[in-house]
Amino acid sequence: MENKSILDRQISPFLQFGAVLVLAIVLMGISGLMPSPPYSSTEHIMPWVVLCGMILFFALVNSVLSFAAVDGNKYWGQSIISFAGLLVIGGCIAWGISGVSINDAGSVRWLYFVLTFGYLVFLSIVNLIKFFVKLAQRQDKRLRGEE
């Protein structure tokens, strides 16, 4: 059996989205079962806090796994759709579990903005790195006379 690194496997952004969404729901459920002190500032918004962590996790994993994508443009499009779905569907689930809207959840709305901008920066950096690697490989072939 062939041992492939996870970085070499092509994992669909939609599959990543589903896995992260399920993980977020499980962690929201676990956080709801855990006792919290009554003076805690995150007592009522814990599902939102968990969701923000899962959004950051998705952004990092999705960006790293984009190295293995054969068609970068297709992967990028699916990734953006998956990320938007995670924001919307995850937000609806967090709202349903907590009973607190994003506007009443403190700085969560601002975190959504920061995480979205950071995600786009991650994807851009990965694409820039892929471009430089391809450029270096092409130059290496030229210097060896293979092209």
N, C-alpha and C positions, 0 to 999 in steps of 0.2 A: 504494500500500500504506500502511496506517495505521501510524504509529509510536506504539506504546504503551509507556509506561514499564513496567518490570518491577513497579513498585509498584502499577500499575493492573491487572495481570493476576491472574486467580484461579488460583493454582497449588495443587493439592491437597496437603495435608500428607503423604499417603501417597507422592506423587511426590517430595516433598522428602526424606522418609525414605529412599526408595530411592536417590536421588542421593547423599545424605550417607553412606549405608552403603557404596555402591560406592567413593566417594572415600576413606572410612576404610580399606577393604580395600586399595586401591591404595597409600595412604600407609603402611600397616602393612607391605606388601610391600617398598616402597622403603626404609623404615627398617630392615628386616631385611637388606637387601643392603649397607647402608652400614656401614663399619667403625666400631666404637666402642672407646674405650680400655678396657682390662680393669678399671680402677679406677672406672669410671663407675657411679654409683648407679642409673642407669636402664637399664643394659645388658640386664637380663632382663625388664623391665616396659615396654619401649618401646611395644608394641602398646596397652597400657593408657593410656599417656601420649597417644598419637595419638588413641585413642578419646575421651578426655576433651576434647581439643581439638575434635574433630568434634561432640561433644555440645554444647559451648558454641557452635560455629558454627551448628548446627541451631537452638538456642534463639534466637539472635539473628535469623537469617534467617526462621524461622517466625513470630516475633513481629512483625517488620516487615511480612512479607507478609500478616499477618492484617488489615491496614488495608483491603485490597481485598475482603475476604470479604463477601458479601452477607448470608449467614446466619451471624452470629457464633457462635451456640450450636453449630451443626453443625460449624463450623470448629474451635471450641474442643475439642469432643469428639474429632474426628479427630486434632487436634494432640496431645492427651494420649495417645491410643492410639499414635500414631506415635512420640512421645517414649519411652513405655514400651517399645515394640518396639526402638527404637534402644538403650536401656539393656540390655535382655535379650539380643537377638540380637548386638549389638556386643560385649557382655561375653563371650558364649559364643565368638565368633570370636577376641577378644583372648586369652581363656583357652586356646583351642586352638592359636593361633600361638605364644604365649609359654610355655605349659606352667605358668603361674603363676596360681593362683586369685586372686580379688579380695581375699581375706583375707590373702594373702601378698604382695600387690603394694604394700605400704607404705600410703600415705595415699589410695589410689584409692577405697576405700570411703567415706571422708569426702568426697572430691571429688564422688562420685556424689550424696551428700546435698546438698552446697552447690549443685551445678549444677541439681539438681531444684528446690530451693527458689528459686534464681535464675530458672529458667525460668518458674515459676508467677508470680513477681513481674513478669517481663517481660510475660507475657500480661495480667496484671491492669493494668499501667500502660497498655498499648496499648488495652485495652477502656475504661479510664477516659478516655483521650484521645479515643477515638471518641465516647464519651458526651458529653463537653464540646463537641466539634465539632458534633454533631447538635443539642445544646441551643442553641448559638450561632446555627446556621443557622435553627432554628425561631424564635428571638427576632428575628433579622434580618428574616425574612418578616413577622412580626407588626408590626414597626416600619414596614415599607414598605406595610403594608395588603394583602398578598397572601394572607393566610390568613383 
